[in-house]
Amino acid sequence: MNNRPFLAVFAGCWLGEITACHDVRMVFAALLFSGIFVLFFKKQISGWRRAVLFFFAGFLAGALMFVYQNKRFTRQENVLRGSEQVRAAGTAEWKGRTKKKEFLLLSHVYLPDRHLYLDGDVMVYDDDFGHILPGNKVVLTGELLPHEGPSNLGENDMRIYYLSRNIGFTMFPDKKEILGQEKKFWKSRLFSLRNRMSKNLSLQYDEKIRPMFEAMILGDKTGISKDLKDTFTQSGIVHILAISGLHISLAGAGIYRRLRGAGVPVCLSGAAGLTFALSYCVMTGMTGSSKRALFMFFFFVLSQVCGRSYDLLSSGGAAGLLLLLESPFRCLDAGFLMSMGAVMAAGIYREVLPAGKQKTFRDRQIRRFVFCIVVQIIMTPVLLYFQYECYPLSFIFNFLMLPLVTAGFTAGFLSAFLPVFLFSVPASALFSLVVAGTSLSRRLPVQNLVLGKPSFLWIIVFYMGLCLLYKTLKKSSYHKYACLLACGCFLILGVQKKQDKISFLDVGQGDCIALSLNRQDMILVDGGSSSKQDVGQYIIAPYVKSQGYQAVSAAVITHLDSDHYSGIRELLPSGMIRRLYLPRVKKDHAYMEIEKEARQYHVSVSYLSMGSKFSGTDWSMECLHPGPDTGLEKNAASLVFRLKVRGLSVLLTGDLENEGEEMLVQSGIQHADILKVGHHGSKNGTGEELLRQLRPKIAIVSAGKKNRYGHPHRETVRRLNDSGCSIYETSRSGMLWFSMERKRWYLNPKLDIMKQ
């Protein structure tokens, strides 16, 4: 970094923002350290000392910017959270469509009723925005919703996702009004061009191929099926569906090189290339990765105009720094980090293994193959941090498929402008080969490795080690490959350390208890919601993977209400559920449907009733209710389990209430340390007699925020308080979990529960 100040400042700025996000006290420690450093070396700041100074300058700037921006957005979120209908006036910046609704990006938003200007943009969703076009002044009436952070381990942080794009709120309007018909000429023309290109693609490609070109060329991923996305993800080439450097190279650098080849002066060629690249970025939504590529292309053109050499690492560092200065929240954005990681990998590879003379085709392919391996090693920590799994053979698919993708994309890009089959036929053939090739990834014995979420400290240490090994890699061929192997082995040390854990996930109005036992088994007791959509895909599966589990050993459904099994049902096609357990009760339509689906996806089905038991080393889980064929109503016939694990007793009651609860009391049920309150805390459950026999220390209520049922009911809360137990609600605290550390059970946050 001695000769790359932009790279040093970027690294410091990113780490400073990360540190401010996690622990502001570290910022003051860095400030103190940098002050001492300057005082100590004030007469000899050169070489590596200058790089350290640049790093700490970036660190402090990034930390202070993050704190400032976070306070600004937090203040407005607190002011507007829970507010009723508001009127919002602003400028329509862009218009597009998701799979279910249209969206409108509103900028320069003013709330006239509150005399308040919003700091960020507003993302507006509606079924149809009619004749609203980019540049129109509009007034919308509806509820402004701030973006919430994750309430479960492993869940995506939607607040960071939107704030990194400078979007502070979401709105679903009830009323829409256009104040002025003035349009931004440039954006309106680009919007019209985008629509024409979309029509050209729809005329030339079938339903299977067209969505890929719409994603790659126009940035529209609404047509990408989950199956295709999963296939590309498992083969490690899902990045081709994002607008990135490949697209900017074709849009900008391609124009520049052809003009230069025709003898056009460098300034005019650069201006033409930059104008075309900028227009393309705006037309495709100006994503973070496209901005990064645009900035880097600008630096490339600048280097050509000034007659200087172009340095990829310096250019990448400067582009990353500009993006972080624009939005400090990008420091934790997955797309930004993966984009920057790929650039840094390419830059480091060029430094360590210079191109030299590549006389033969074989030499070029060997170099490209090694490059794919290096990129995978450098990118794996980022993938693990955000996706909790990696794809060991993805470098092979990248090596084989990227030449086909590049050629197919070039032909497809031309076909979007020129609707002639001269381009669409080869493009379609090439991408059919890509789809067929990547489909092989699902047939391989090793598809993906779920290693869990590594600690952030481990990631920092990994990349610091990579920097320290930088000079070693230059010494000899032996050292190069030895160090690459060492980095690959070090990845294994970052896997999630499994521990005994009892987790009550926040699934809104529903239930999901995840049991991590023996550090090898993951058991789900229920998994569904009536207030949150796709809980299996967005809450349950990410949690399981973040804990380092490839699959769920057993999924138990206490009774067949959708708020207890909808998420489990979602996971059946993925093969993530190995065995399904259902109550031995009279079968209704929902029961037979999920039974049929389980067998369709080759998931074993077993049946439980009173006396059924699971067990392992230091734990057991016994079904206490109901007996077979009791004829009870659905809720009253919920499966009830007593879990005993390392000295801790937990009672899981499903939706138990009324006569089912009475039967449990009559059976002489004994003390439990933790009670999962039945039926989300309804009025008719968790009676005084049950509490008297159980004498729980802690009661967990799983219910949705502001749910229409009024759960937990105030009478139930009163009974729980009278029994002397502590009450925790997922609607208030988010996910709750009990974990064992040093032979003691702790409730998150670390409240000492019981010594083993």
N, C-alpha and C positions, 0 to 999 in steps of 0.2 A: 504493500500500500504506500510505500515511500514516495513513489512517483505518480500516484493516483489519488489526489486529494478528494475528488468527488466520491470515489469509492469509500474512502475512510469516513467522510461526513455522512454518506448514506448509511453505512453500517452502524455508526453511532446514533444517527437519528432514529433508525428502526429499533435498535435496542433500547433507546431512551423512551420511546413511545410504549414499547412492550413493558418496560419496567414501571412506568407511570400507571399503566393499566392494572398491574398486579400489586405494586407496593410503592407508594409515593416516597416512603422513607429512604429508599435506595437512591432516589434522585438527589436528595441532600447529601448522601454519602459520596456520590459521584462528584457533586459540586465541590465538596471539601477536598476530595482527592485531586481533582483537576487544579484547584487553587494551590495546593501544596506542590504539585508537579511543576506548575509554571514558576513558582518561587524558587524551587530547587534547581531548575534547568534554564532559568531565564536568559543566561548568557550563552547557552549552547543548544538552542532549539533548532535542530536540523536533522535530516535523515529520518530515522524511525521515531525520534522524539516529536518531529513535526507531524508525522502520521498520527501519533497518539493524541497530540493536541487537537488535530482536526476531528479525530474520533470523539473526544470528549466535548468539543464544541457542538458537534452534531447531536450527541447524546443529550446534552442539556437543552438544546433547542427543541428536539423532538419531544422530550418529557414535558417541557413547559407548554408546548403547543397542544399536546394531548390533554393535559389538565385543563387548559383554558377552553378548548372546544367541548370537552365532556361536560364541563360546568354549564356552558351556554345551552347545550341541548337538554341537559338534565333539568335546568331551570324551566325551560318552556314545556318540557314533558310534564313536570309537576303541576304547572299552571293549567294545562289543558286536559290532563288525565281525568276521566270521569265527567267531562263537560257534556252537555246536551248538544243539540243542533247549533252549528255555527255557520256563518257566511264567510266564504273564502274567495277573494278576488286575486287573480294571477294571470300569467301568460302561459299558454299551451306551448311547451317546448317540443314534445314528441308524442306520437300516437302509435300504438301497436296493439298486439293481441296475445293473450295467454291461451291456454287450452280451453278455459271456461269463459273468460270475459275479455273485453277490451280494456286497455289501460291508457291513461293520459298522464304525462309528466308535467306538473304545474310548477313554474318557477316564479320568483319575486312575489311570494304570496303575502297578502295583507288581509287581516281580519278586521273589517270596519267596525263591527260591534264591540270589539275589545281594543281598538286602536293599537294593534300589535302587528309588527312585521315578523314573519317566521324566519329563522336563521337558515333553514334548509328548504329543499323542494318538498312537494307533496305528490305521492303516487296515488292516482285516482283510478278506481276500478268500477266499471259499469257494463251493462249488457251491450249498449250501443251509444256512442258519442255523436252519432249523426254527422253533421256537416262541420264539426269543429276541426280545424286544421292548425298545424304549427304556426305560431305567431298570433293567433286569435286571443283577445282579452276575454276572459270568462269569469263568471261568478257562480260558484257552486255552493249548495247548502247541504250539510250532512254532518255526521259525527267525525271529528278528527281523532284518529287512534294512534297513539305513540307505539313504537315497536318495542316488544318485550324481549328481554334476554332469555336464555335457556332456563327451564325449570327442572331439567333432568340431566344427569351425566350423559355425555355423548350426543346430546341434542344440538342441532345447529343454532348458532347465535344469530338470530335474525336482526337483532338491533345493530350488531356490528356490520352485518351484510348491507343493510340499508344506509346506515350512517357513513360507511366507507364510500358510498355513492352519493353522499350529501342529500339523502332523502330522510327527512325527519319524521314524517307522518304518513299515514295511509287514510284514504277517505273513500266511503261508499256513498255517493251523493243521492239525495232524494229529488233535488231540483238542479237544473242546468240552464244557464243563460249566457248567451254570447253578447258581450258589450260592444265589441268592435270587430269588423270583418278584415281589418288589416292583417296581412300575412307577412311572415319573413320570407322574402322572395327565394333566397337560396335554399332554406330548409324546405319550403313548400315544393320547389322543383325537385329536390332530392327525394322527398316523400312520394311524389308522383312517379319519379324514375324507379323507386323501389317497388311500387305497385306494378309497374309495367314489367320489371324484371321478374317479379313473382308470377305474373301471368305467363310470361314466356317459358318459365321453368315448368309450370303446370301443363302447358301444351306439349312439352317435349319428353317428359319423364313420367314413368308410371308411379303408382302410389307407394311402391317400396323404395325407389331411389330418390324421388323428388324431395322428401323431407331432409335428406342429408345435404343436398345442394342448397336448400333454403337455409339450413343452419350454417353451412360453411360460407356461403356467398352473401346472404342477407342478415345473418345473425338471428334468424327466426327458428327457434327450437320447438315450437308448439307441435309440429307434426312428428317429432321423434318419438317412437314407441319406447315403452319401458324395456321391452325385450331387446331392442336394438341398442339402446343405451347401455344396458347391462353387459351385452356382448362386447361392445367396444371398451367398456370399463375393464372387464376381465382380461382383455387382450392388451390393455395398456395404451390404446390409441384414441381414447375418448377426447383427447385434447384437439384432435383434428376438427371437432365440431364447434370449436370456439374461434372467434375472430382474433387473429394473432399476427405474429411477424410474417408468417407465410403469405397472408393476404395483403399486408402492407407492402411486402417485397414485390408482389405481382402488380399491385395497384400503383405504387410510387416508384420503387427502384426499377421496375421493368420499363416504365415510361422514361425515366431518367437515362438509363443505359442506351435505350434505342435512340433517343435524341442526341446523346453524346456521340453515338456511333455514326449518326448522320451529319456530324460536324456542327451541331448547335452549341453555342457557348455554354460554359458550365453554369453560369448564373441563370440563364433562361431555362436550361434543362432542369436545374434544381428547383426553380420556382414552379415549373409545370408539374414535376413529380410530386412536390409537396402539396400543391393545390389539389391534384387528383387524389393523393393519399388522404388529405384532410377531409375532402368531400366524401370519400368512401367510409372513413371512420364515423362521420356524422350520420351518414345514411344507415349504417349498421348499429347505431345506438351508442357510439362513443364509449365502449367498454374499457375497463382498466387495462386489459392486455393490449387492446388496439391503441390506446393512448401511449402506453409504454413503447410500442413499436413505432408509433408516429414520432415521438420525441427522439428515439434513436436514429430514425431515418433523417430527421432534421440535423442531428449532430454529424451524421455521415455527409450530408450535403454541405454543411458548414466547413467540414474538414477539407472537402474537395475545393470549395471556393477559396479557402485560405491557403491551400497548397500544403496542408499538414497530413500526417498519417492518421488513420482512424484506429482507435483503440476500443475494442468491444467492451472490456470491463469498465473503463472510464465512462463510456457512453451509457452503459447499463446502470452504473452507479448514479450518474447525473439524472437519467430518466426516472429511476426509482426515487431519488431525492425530491424531484419536482412533484411526483405523485403523492409522496408522504406529506409534503408541504401543503398540497391542495386539500388533502383529507388525512389527518393523523390516524383515523380509524382503519385505514388500509393496512396498518401494521399487523392486524390479525385476520385479514381477509384471505381466504384460501386461494382465490383466483390470482390475486396480486402476488402472493408468495410463490405459487407454482410458476407463474410467468417469470418472475425475477430469478427463481431457482434455475429455470431452464437456461436463461441468459448467462448466469454466473457459471453454470456447468460448461456451457459452450466456450466461454472466455477462458476458464481455467484449463480446459482441454487443449485449447490452442496454444496456451502458454507452456504447458507441460510437454505436449507432444506436437511440436511445430510441424507444419505441413511438409516442408522439404520437397524433394522430387518424387512424385508419384508417377512412375513411368508406365506401369501396367494397370489394367483394369482390376487385377487381383489386389494390388497394393491399395488402390482407392477403396475397395470394398472392405478390406481388413481394417483400414483406418475408420471407415464409417461404422463398422461393427463395434470396434473398441469405443467409439464415441457414444454409441447407444448404451453400452455398459456403464460408462462413466456418468452419463446423465442419470441413469437409473439409481446408481449409488448415491449421488448427490440429492436426488429428488425423494428418495424413500423416506427420510425423516419427516418431510413435509406431508407426504401421503399418509404416513402413520398417524401424525398429529390430527389430521382432519378426517381421515377415512378409516383409521384403525386397522387397515389391512394393506397388504402389498401384493404385487403380482410378479412372481419370480421370473416368469418367462416373457415379460412384456418387452424386454429389449430385443428379443428375437422377432416379435411381431412388428415392432417399430422398424427394425432393420429390413424386413421383407416388404412391409406394406407402404412405408412412406414414399418410395419412388412411384408406386402406383397412385397413391393419393395425390402427389404433386402433379403428375401428368393428368389425372382425371379432373382435378380441381381447375387446372388451366383451361382444359376443354370446356368444362362446365361453366366457368366464368365467362368465356367468350360466347357460349350458347345463351346466357342470360341477356346479353346485349344484342346478339345476332341470332334470332330464332330460326336457325337452319340446322337440319339434321347432320350436316357435315361435322359439327362439334358434339352434338348430343349423343350420337351413336357410340363413338369411342369412349366418351365420358361415362355413359351408362354401363358399357362393357367393363371398363376398368373398376368402377365401384361395385359392380356385381362380384368381381373377383375379390375385392376387399372384404365384402360382407361374407362371402364363402370362406375366405381364409381365416377371418376372425372367428367365425362360427366354430372352427376347430378348437378354440380355447375352451369351449364347454365340454369337449370330449376328453380333454387331457386329465390325467390322474392328479396333477398338481395345478389347480386353477388359481387359488388365492391363499395367502397365509394371513390369518387374523391374529395379530400380535398385540392388540390393545393400544390404548393411547399412551405414548411415552411421556415422561415428564418434560416440561419445557427446559429445565436445567440440563437434561441429557442432550437435548437438541443443540443447545448453545455449546456444550462441551464438545459435541461431535464436530460442529463446524469450526470451532476454535482449533481442534486437533487437525482438521483439514488444512487450515491456514498454516499451522506450525509445520506440517509435513510438506508444504509447498516447495521449499528449497530442496528438501530431501529427494523429491520426485525428479529433480533435474540432474541428479548425480549419475545414475546409470540405469540401464534397462532393468537390472535385477531389483534395484530399489523402487523403481516405478511400480512394478507389478506386486512387489511385497507390500508396499504401502496401500495400493488399491485393495489387496486382499485383507489387510488389517482393517481398513475402513469398512469393508463388507462384513467382517466378523464382528466389529464393534456395534453394528446395527442390531445384532442379536441381543446385546446387553440392554437394549432400550425397551424390550418387551414389557408389557404390563405385568406387574407382580400380582398374581391372583391371591385373594384372601377371602376368608369366610365373611360373607356379607348378606344381610337381610335388607332388601330395598323395597320401599313402597313408592312406585313411580307416580309422578303427577301426570295422569292421563285425562284430566278434566273430570267430567261426570262419568266415572267408571272405576274399575279396579284393575290393578296389575301389581302383583308381588313377585319380585325376582329373588331367588335364593341361590347364592353362590356357595356351594358346600364342598368340602374336601379339596378345594382348589382345583377341582376337575369337573364338577357337575354344575350345570345351570338348570334350575327348575323354575318354571313359571306357574304361578297359581293365579288364574284369570289373566286377561289381557284384552281390554276393550274400552270403548268410550262412546257416549252418545252425544258429546259436545265437541269433540275434536275429530277431524277427519284424518284418515290414513295413519292412525297411531302405530300400526305395525311397522310401516315404512319409515316414519319420521321420529318415533320415540323408542319403541321396543327394540327393533333391530339395531339401531345405533348404540343403545345402551349395552346390549349383549356383546357387540363387537368391541366397544370401548373397554370392556372388562377383560378382553382377551379370549373370548369364547367363540369358536367357529359355529356352534349350533346349540340349540336348547335340547338337553337330554330328555326332558319330559315337560309337557304343557298340560296343566290340569284346568279344566273348566268346571267351576262349582255349580253352575246352572246355566240354562240356555237363554239368557237375556243378552242382547247384542252389546250392552255396555260392559259385558264380562268376557266376550269372545271375539269381537270384531277384529281386533289387532292380531290375534292368533290365527284367525281365518285368512288374513292377508298374507301371513308368512308361510302358509302351507305350500303354495306353488314354488317357493324359493328353495325348498329342501332344508330350511333352517330348523324345522321341528322334526325331531327324530321319532317321538312317540307321543300320542295324544291320549289323555285320560278323560273319560266322560262319566257323569253320575249314572248309577244303575237305577233309573227311574223310567216312567212311562214316556215313550218317544213322541214328540210333536214334530211339526214340519221343520222347524229350525234344527232340531236334533238330527233328523234324518239327512238334512242337507249337508251339515258339516261332517257328518259321518261318511257320507258319499264322497265329499271333496277330499277328505283325508285319504281314503282308499284310492281315489283317482291319482293322487300324487305320491302313492306308495308310502304313506305314513301309517305306522302300526297304531291300532286303536284298542284300548283296554277300558275296563269299566270298574268303577269304585263304589263302595258302600261302606257302612260301619264295619270296622275291623281291618279294612285294607291298610297296608303299611308300606312305606318307603324307608329304607335305612342305609346307612353307610358308616364309615369310621367316625365316631364321636357325634353322630346325629341320627335322628329318626323322625318320621312324620307319619302320624296315625290318623286315620279318618274316624271321627267320633259320631258322625251323624250324616245322613239318615240311614236307617236300616233298609234293606231291599224292599221295593214295592210297598211303601208306606201309604201311598195315596195322598200325600200332602200337597198343598198348593206349591207352585214353583219356587217362590222365595223361601217358604218354610222348609222346602226339601233341598236347600243349598248344602253342598258338601261343607263340612266343618273339619278342620285339621288342627291337631296340636303338634307343633314343631318343637323338638328339643335338640338344641345344639350347644355343646360345650357349656353346660350349666344354665343356659337361657331357655325359658319356656315362652312360646308364642302361640296365641290362639287366633286362627284365621277363620272368619265366620261367614264369608260370602255376603249374601243378602238375607241372612237369617233374621227372622222376626216371628212374633206371635207364637202359634202352637209349636213351631219348630224349636224356638228358644225354650219353651216350657219343657219340651222333651229332653233337651240338653241339661236343664237344671235338675230334672228328676233323675237323670243318670248319675248324679252326684259328681259333677265335674269339679276338678280341683284347681288350685291357684295357677295363674299365668302371669308372667312378668309383663308381657306386652299383649294388648288386645287390639286386633283390627276390628274396629266398630262395624257392626252389621248394617247392611243396606245404607251405606253412606251417612249414617247418623240419623235415620228416619225416626219419627215420633214413636212408631210401634215396635222398635227394637231396643236392645240393650237395657233390659229392665233391671229394677233394683235387686231382685233376687239373684239374677245372674252375676251382677257386679259384686254382691255380697259373697258369693262363693268363689269368684275368680280373684278378687282383691288385686286388680292389676296396678302396676306402677305407672304404666304409660298406655294411653289410648291413641290410636292412629285413625283419623277420619279421612277417607279418600272421597273427595267431592269436587265439583267444578266451581269456579268463581261465579258468584251471582247467579247460581243455578235456579231454575224456575220452581224447583221443588222445596226450596228453603232448607236444604241440607247443609250442615247438621241442624236438626230442630232444637229450639231453645230448651225444650223439656229434656231432651236427651243430654244436652250439654250440662244442664243442671244436675241430672243424675250422676253424670261422670264426675263433676266437681264435688258433689256430696260424697262420692266414694273415695275421694282423696288422691285420684290419679292425675297425672299431667296429661293435657290434651294437645295434640299436634295435628294440624290440618294441612293436607297437601295444597289446598287452595290458597293458603297463606304462606306456607314455607317452601312450596315446591316439593321436589322429591326428598324423601326422608330415608335414611339408611342407618343400619346398625352394623358396626364392623368391630372385629377383634384385633387389638394391638397389645402386644406384651401381656397376654392372658387377661385382658380386661375388655369388656364390651363398651363401646362408645356410640352415642347417638350423634349424628352430624347436626350442627357443629359439635365439637368434642365435649359432650356432657357425659361424665362417667356414670355408667349404668350399673355394672355389676362385675365383680371379680370372678373369674372362672372357679 
